[in-house]
Amino acid sequence: MKIALVSIKSAVHSEARLNQTLAAKYQQLEDEFEVEEVTVAELPEYNFSQVDLTINFIKSGGSEQILADNLAYLPSPVYLLATELHNSLPAALEILSFLNSEGVPAKILHGSMPKVIKEIKQLAEYKRAREKIANDRIGIIGQPSDWLIGSQVDYEHATHHWGTEFIEIELTEVYQALEKVELNKAEQIAVNFKEQAVKQLDSSSEDLIAAAKIYLALKIVIKNNQLTALTVRCFDLVEKIKTTGCLALSLLNNEGIMAGCEGDVPALFSMLFAYHLTGELSFMANPAAIDSEKAEILFAHCTIATDLSQEYIIRDHFETGLGIGIQGILAEGPVTVFKIGGAGLEQYFVAEGMILANQDSANACRTQLKVSLPQSEEYFLNEAIGNHHLIIPGHHAAKINEFLGQE
C-alpha cells in the first residue's frame, strides 16, 4: 500500500532537527507502507491518483497558513497527521477548524503510531470502497414497484453525491434477451441449482428452467448496458410470463453482482455499499413482524444469495404461488441490520443484532429470520427508511458509522 506523505512545517523550524526527532515515527510508517514524501513545492505537479491515500504530516506549529495556501492541491478528505512534538497538534487543531469552516471534510490522526497506522489502513479501505461506489452503474429495470412510495430516489442528486450512475432500462430488454437464451444452458443451470438444494417443494422442473432463463437474460442485459448492479420490477415478470426473478437475483449476488427486488433503488444501493465496504453479501428483506416485548423482528423475503445460506430449499413464490422462491437457512449468530435511503441516498440506519432462529411460517415470504435487535422498535415504527432492510452477517456497525460519518 502506497501513501503520499505531504510534509508541512513552518519556515522557522529546522528540517533536519524535525526529521531527527520524528525518525522513529517515519520508520514505523515505512515498515507498514510504501511512503512517498511530498514537499509543499511539489504539490502543484504531484499526481495523487498514483497513491492509495494522502496524509498531510503537520510537523510543527506555524504550518497553518501553509496548508491553507495549498488546499486547492490536496485531495479531499484532508487527513492531518499530528504528533505530540513541536506544537504539531495545536497547529492541526487550528487547521481542522479552518477546514470545517470551509466545508472541507477533514480528520486528525493522532496518538500512538500503531493506532495511527490502523487508522490509515482503515481510511485507505474506505477510499477504495468510495471509489468503487463512484464507478458503479446501477440498472433500474422496469422502474420501482408502485408500492415503493417512500423509497423514491432523485438520481441526479444521488449521482452528484456518490458519483454512481443510474440507468433506467425497460423490461422489454429482458423480454428481448429471453428470446436469445439457449435452452440447454438454462436446463443445466436448473439442474445444478436443484442438485445443490436440500429439496424442492411447491415447484416443478419447468419452473426452474423458466427461472434460469431469467438469469441468462439478465446477464445479457448486464453486458449490453455495462451494469455493475441491478434491481428488477420483478412482479411484472410474474404477471407477464408467469415466472420469478428470485433464482436469477440469487445467482447474480453469488457472483458479486448485487441484484435486488421490486425496483427498490435504496435497498440495492445499500447492498452495493455493504458489499464494497465489508465484502459481505446481504439479505434484502421485509420486516414482517416486530415483537416489542422481546425486541425481536421477523425478516422475510423470497430470494437470498444461496452463498449466504448454510443450505436452501427450492420453493414457489409466496405471494403468487408461481415460479421459484428460495428458502435459505442461515447460521445463527451476529448480524448487522442496515439501510441507506432518502432522495439523495444520504440517510441511513444501522444496528447490530443476532439471528436467533430460521422460521417456516406459511404466512410470510420463504426465507424467514427471527432477529434480536434491541432498541430498534422506535426506529422501525416511527422513522423507518422504507420497508426493505438488509441483514449482513457479522459486526459491521462501527465500520459503517465511521464511513458514513465522513459523508
N, C-alpha and C positions, 0 to 999 in steps of 0.2 A: 504494500500500500504506500502510495507516494503522497506526501504533503508538501505544500508550499508554506514556508515559514517566513512571513514578512517581518523584517527586523525594523522596529520603530523605537527610536531613542532621541533624547534631546541633544542638542549640539554641545552642551557643556559637559556631558559625560564622556569619559574616555571609552572608546570601543574596546580596546584591549583589556582594560580593567573590568568592564562589564562582562565580557566573554570569559574572563578568567573566573569570576565569581559564579557564572552561570554554567560552567563547563560540565558539572555533574548532571544538570538538567538536560543539557544538549545531548549528553551521552545516553541518557535513558530514552530520549526521543529517538535517537539514531539506532538504538538497539531494537526498537519496535517498528520503525518506519524508514522508508527511503525519504530523507529530508533534503529539500532543495531550498536553501536560504535565498530570499529575495530582498534586495535593498530598496529603499524608497525611490532612488534614482531609476531603478529598473522597472518600476510599476507601470509606466505608460505603455511599455512594449511587451510586458510579460503575458504569456498565454496561460491563463489559469485553467483552461479546459484540459490541459495535459496532466493535471493532478487530481487526486481523489478528494482532497479537502484543502482549504486555505485557512491557516491560523495566523493571526496578527500578534506577534510577540511584542508586548509592551514592556520594553526592557527597563525603562526608567520613567521617573516623573518628568514633566516638561514636554512630553511627547503628544499631548492632547491636540494641539493645533496642527501638528504634522499629519496626524491621521485625518483630521477634518479636511485639510487641504487636498488630501489624496483619496478621499472617499469615493470619488467617481470611478477610480480604477479598481476598487476592491469588489470581489464577489459578495453577494448577499445570500444568506445572513452573514453578519460580520462577527467572527469569533475572536475574542480577545484573551490571549494567554497572559495572565498576571502572576507574578511571583511575590514573595514576601520581602524582596530586596529592592533597594534603590527607588523607593516610592512608586513601584510598579502598580500596585493595587489601587492607590489613590488616583493615579492617572487613569487607570482603566475604568474606575467608577465614574469619573467625570466624562470620559468618552462615551460610556454606556448611556448616561443621562442625555448627552447630546444626540446620540443616535436615536434614542427613544423619541426625543422631541422632533426629529426629522422623519419619524415613521419608518426607520430602517430596522429590520429585525436584527437583534444582536444578543450575545451571551458572553459572560465572563467565565473562563476556565481557570480555576484557582484551587490550590490545595496540594496534597501530596502528588508526586509525579505518577504513581500508579493510578490514583484517582483520575488525574488529568488524561492519562493515556487511555483509560477505559472510556472516558467521555469522548475523546477524539475518535475512537473506533466506532462508538455508537453514532456520532454525528455523521461520520462517513457512510455508515449504513443507512441513515435517514436520507442523506443526499442521493444515494443510489436509488432508493425507493422513490424519492420525489422525481428524479429524472425519468424513471420508468413510467410513472403516472403521467408525466408530461408528454411522453411519447406514445401513449396508448390511443387506440382508435376503437371506440365503442360503437357497435352496431345496435340500433334500436329497430328491431324487425317487426313491423306491423303496428307501431305506436303502443304506448302504455295502455293497459286494460282500462275500460271505462270506470271501473270502481276505484281506481287509484286516485281519488280526488284530492288526497292530501299528500301526494308524492310527485307533484309536478316539478320539473326542473327547467330553469332558464338556461338553455345550452350555451348561449353567448356568455352569460355571466359565469357559468361554471368553467368554460374554456378559458376565460380571462384569468380566473383564479388558479386553476390547476394545470392548464395547458393541454388537457385532454381533448381530443376531437370526438364529437358525437355525430354519427352518421345515421340518418333516417333511411330505412330501407323498406320497400313494400313487401308484403307477404307473397306477392306474385313471383318475386325472385326465388322464393323457396319452392313454390309450385313448379316453376320452370326448371329448377335444379333437380327436382324429383324425377322429371322425365329423362334426365341424363344418368340417373343412378343405375348401376349394374346390379341385377337381381342376385347374381351369385355372390357378390361382395356383401350384400345385405344379409343373405342367408348365412354366410359364415360368421358375421358379427353376431347374429341372433343365436347361433349355435354356441359360440364362445361365451356369450353373456349368460346363457342358460346353464352351461357346464359349471360356471363359477358360482352360481347361486345355490343356496341351501335347498330351495324348492321353488316351484312355480304354482301359484294359485290364481284363480279367477280369470285367467287369460290363456290365450292359445299360442301355438307356434306362429300362426299367421299374424297375430297381434305383434309378436316380437319382430318379425320380418318387416312389418309396416313401420314400426318404431325405429328399426335400424336404418331404414331408408331415409327417415327424417335426419338422422345423424349424418349420413353421407351427403344429403342435400345441403345441410348447414355447413359442412366442410367446404362445399363448392362456393357457397355464399361468402364464407370467411375468406377464401382465397381470392375471389373476384373483387372483394372490397377491402382487402388487406386489413382485416379486423384483428384485434388482439383480444377482444371480449365481445359478448353479445347478450342481449335479452330479447325474448320472443313473446309475442302476444299469443301464447300457446293455446288458449281456449278456442281461438278461431280455427286452429288446426283440428281440434276435436269436432267442431261444428261442420267444417267443410269436408274433411277427409277421414273422419272417424278414427283418428289415432292421436297420440300424445307426443309431446316433446321430452317426456321425463327421462327416457333412456338416453336420448341424444345429449341432453344437458349433463347428465351424469358422466357420460364418457368424455365429453369435452372438458369438464372440470378435472377429470382424472389426468388429462393431457396438459393441464396448466393453462387451458383457455377458459377463463372464467365465463360461465354461462348461467343466466338467471331466468326466472319465470315471469310471465304475465306482463312483460314490457316494463318491469319495475326498475327504473334507472338508478335511483338512490341505492336500492339493495344491491344491484350489480356493481355499482361503483364501490360500495362498501366491501364486497367480495374481492374486488380487484385491489383495493387499498390494503386489505388484510393480507392478501397473498404476497404482495410486494414487500410489505413491512415484516411479516412474520414467517413467510414461507409456508404457511399452513392453508389448506383448503378449509372451506367453511360450509355450514349447512344453513341455507336460507329457509326460514320457517315462519309460520304464523304462531303468535302466542294464542293458543286455543282456549286456555283456561288459567285463571290465577287463583291460588289458594292463599288468601291474605294471612290466615292464622298460622300456616306452616311456612310462609314465604317461599312457596313453590309455584313454578309456572310449567304448564304443559306446552311444549313447542311441537308443531307438526307440519309436515308437507309431504307431497307425493313424489319428490325426487331428491336424491342426495348423491354426491360423488361416492361411488362404491369403494373408492380407496380410503374414504373416511370410516367405513364400516368394518367391524370385525367379520360380519357376514351379512348377506342380504337375501330377501325373499322377493321373487317377482310377483307383483300383484297387478290388479287393474287400477284405473284412476278412480279416486274416491268419489268425487262429485258426480261423475258421469257414468261410471261403470264400464268405460270403454278403454281400449288401448292398454298401455303399460304404465303402472306405477311401481315405485320401489320402496320396499320396507327395509330400511337399513337398521342394523343392530349395532349400536355403538358401545364402546367401553365406558364403564362408569368412571368418573374422575373429574378433575378440574377443567372448566371451560371459561371462555370469555364471551359475553353477550355484547354485541356491537352493532352500531348503525350510524351511517352518515346520511344527512338529509338536508332539506332546505332548498330554496330556489337556486342558490349558487353552490350547493353541496358544502356548506360551511358550518352546519350544526352537527353535533354528534352526541351519542350516548355510548358509554362503555361501563361494564360491571363484570365482576368475576363471580362464578358460582360453581356448582357441582352437578354433573349428571348423576341422578340418584337411581334411575331405572329407565328401561325401554318399556313402552306400553303397547297394547294391541287393541285399542278400542275400535268398535265398528262404526263409531260416530265422529271420527276425525281422519285427517289425511294419513297416509300409510306409515311414514316414519314418524314415530312419536317418542319424545324425550321428556321425562319429568326432571326439571332442573331446579335445584335450590338456588335462589337468587335473593339474598337478604336485602332489605331496604330498597326494593325496586318497585314496589306497588305504586307509590306516588308518581313515579315517572310514567309507568305504563298507563295508569288510569287518568292522569292529568296532563302529561307533557309529551306523550309518545311521538316519536318521529315516524309517523306512518305505521303500517301494520307489520310488514316483514322485518325481521331482525336476524342477525347471524349468530350461529353458535360455532365458536372456534375452539378446538381442543387446546388446553393449556392455559397458562397465566400470561396474558398479554396487555393488561390494562395499563400498567406503568409505561410500557413502551409506546402504546397508542397515545396516552395522555401527553407524554413528552414530545412526541412528533407533532400532534395536532395543536399543542400549546404554542408551537412556533408559527402556525399558520395565521 
